[in-house]
């Protein structure tokens, strides 16, 4: 029996502020595959983990939103490169999590990587689409530009543990927001592994923070948190979404309500514009002389 | 109230009679068990303070803050804003207690005095060539008299670390007594040891006794201008010193950790140290202070969380 090797189990951990802590509460819960077979223990986050994640996201916001759009695009493309290198691992995790065959899981992972690249391309183009110069009746140059909302809490979709997750996370950070992600409750492992990819691909710590656990438990303090600027309720059921929207009203958070989405389809720009604020500046041009416009 | 000076008959009265007597006394103090001290400080830091006890601790901590601004870039406007914040730390919640004091450079004392007028908030001023303390005694005393004349209620002096570390204890002692005299009866004297520069726990214990013997009303860890500032261990050591000093002389001396305390959690750990070491008598802003600036915002955010059940954020407190 001496050649039998002991298997090395992976300890899945949270991703907060660029580090991989255990839950502050010390709790874990069992994650099973679609047939009920045990896969791993994942951290069961508490509201204090949510609070710490928001602090980390706020701290990272200045640097990430201030980075040039081109630079953000490069960083996100780097994430896609890293995902490609870990393709086999994600295929296995997605197959376990969602009960898919190897080939179907591989298709999902490919679509996910392509989704990430798609959003990476949008970072330096979204401003041209939703911003621009406005015609005004006066001697002003009037310019609108989109700016990131701030810290966005993202409840990842419950069913689509990887493609769905990336489809809601990538648009949030592509535009310069920072995110606190609550992973799918029953299938958090692809999200926790994605954190390892983010940690090794030039994404500054705190830009994305990943929490696993009971969605309702973690989402409540996030929705009520005064320092969270927006919340994406994609992973909340109808009852929970209503509760969270009420809690979110207190500091006028932007709320993206859950809606049926086919994540395999190419998305529009909606998820990006949902977390952008339009800033409009009026710049005087001086008097318009007899010859007409001075610019 | 304990008397604030040793009576002539007290056995400790003569320890500063000469340099050698003072050295004999300070070096005769028991050595510090560094591992035990740090272990004790760490274990007291694990106490869980929740709900009503936490609310009490947060309000107590707010009332103990010496709200500090000691920057080269201080302006009268900034000091006035700080004064307003000290009087009403959270304008959205009038039940929030005022802080104990504002702490400024001597030239800002009159501005600060005006800003907190009629509120009970004290004005503390650093003096004696803060933070290095590298000046002639005359200059230091002029610095102190200037601050006292401008109306400072408390003077935070720094000791001459160079003299202390080279063993000239009597020089340090004489300097403290001279500054104490310059404070007169109107200002309380806080003596800053700059524990981060004293190298050993034994030195911190000696400095504490030296300061108390020389008439300090408060002993204070640090200036906040060096790498290592207040730590639970060095504050615990100073709390033991004031406890033992009162037991021997009947004189109560206050303690002020300063620098590096930024979160409510840290502040509450210090309050646990006070309660468990010096005792309840020190759990009052007259005897214990936090030298801090950013700590107050965190305390206010925690207070708002307890009041509303929602986590607060930096948008709801002042930027300073």
Interface residues (C-beta under 8 A of the other chain):
Chain A: X51 X54 X58 X221 X224 X225 X226 X227 X228 X250
Chain B: X304 X309 X310 X311 X312 X313 X314 X315 X316
